[in-house]
Amino acid sequence: MKMKPILIFALLFLTSYSGVVLAQDKPEEEEQSYGIFETQDEYFQFMGAVKENPETLPMVNVINDIVLGQELGTTGKEFR
């Protein structure tokens, strides 16, 4: 059974490309940013207080975006 030349080239390309992709170093993880807070504990404490207050509860998504310096609506998109 003969293989068509295009199929041979495709197989060679895929095997060589996968070797290049697998050989790449993984990018280092960026440090977690907590927006205006220095530590994760400060951030969690603040957001916990926001969630406990019935007056601010409806605005948790917006407050979270502002505190973290994200585009408004980012948190809402994650949790729909």
C-alpha positions as CSV (number, residue, x, y, z in Angstrom):
1,M,0.0,0.0,0.0
2,K,1.5,3.3,-1.1
3,M,1.1,6.5,0.9
4,K,0.5,9.7,-0.9
5,P,3.4,12.2,-0.7
6,I,1.1,14.8,0.9
7,L,0.3,12.4,3.7
8,I,4.0,11.7,4.3
9,F,4.7,15.4,4.5
10,A,1.8,15.9,6.9
11,L,3.1,13.1,9.2
12,L,6.6,14.5,9.1
13,F,5.4,18.0,9.9
14,L,3.2,16.8,12.8
15,T,6.0,14.8,14.4
16,S,8.5,17.5,14.1
17,Y,6.1,20.2,15.3
18,S,5.1,18.2,18.3
19,G,8.8,17.8,19.2
20,V,9.2,21.6,19.2
21,V,6.1,22.2,21.2
22,L,7.0,19.6,23.9
23,A,10.6,20.9,24.2
24,Q,9.5,24.4,25.1
25,D,9.9,25.5,28.7
26,K,6.7,26.3,30.5
27,P,6.3,30.0,31.4
28,E,6.8,30.8,35.0
29,E,3.6,31.5,36.9
30,E,3.0,35.1,37.6
31,E,2.6,36.2,41.2
32,Q,-1.0,36.4,42.3
33,S,-2.2,40.0,42.5
34,Y,-4.6,41.0,45.2
35,G,-5.2,44.5,43.8
36,I,-5.1,47.1,46.5
37,F,-4.2,44.6,49.2
38,E,-0.8,43.3,50.0
39,T,-1.8,39.8,51.1
40,Q,-4.4,37.2,50.3
41,D,-5.6,37.3,53.9
42,E,-6.4,41.1,53.7
43,Y,-8.3,40.5,50.5
44,F,-10.3,37.6,51.9
45,Q,-11.1,39.6,55.1
46,F,-12.3,42.6,53.1
47,M,-14.4,40.5,50.7
48,G,-15.8,38.5,53.6
49,A,-17.0,41.7,55.2
50,V,-18.6,42.8,51.9
51,K,-20.5,39.5,51.5
52,E,-21.8,39.7,55.1
53,N,-23.2,43.2,54.7
54,P,-26.7,42.9,53.2
55,E,-26.3,46.4,51.7
56,T,-23.2,45.5,49.7
57,L,-24.1,41.9,48.9
58,P,-25.7,42.7,45.5
59,M,-22.5,44.6,44.5
60,V,-20.0,41.8,45.3
61,N,-19.0,41.3,41.7
62,V,-18.5,45.0,41.0
63,I,-16.6,45.6,44.2
64,N,-14.3,42.6,43.5
65,D,-13.5,43.9,40.1
66,I,-12.7,47.4,41.4
67,V,-10.5,46.0,44.3
68,L,-8.6,43.7,41.9
69,G,-8.2,46.4,39.2
70,Q,-10.0,44.3,36.6
71,E,-12.4,45.4,33.9
72,L,-15.9,45.7,35.3
73,G,-17.9,42.6,34.6
74,T,-14.9,40.2,34.7
75,T,-16.1,38.5,38.0
76,G,-19.6,38.3,36.8
77,K,-18.6,36.5,33.6
78,E,-16.7,33.9,35.6
79,F,-19.8,33.1,37.7
80,R,-22.6,34.1,35.3
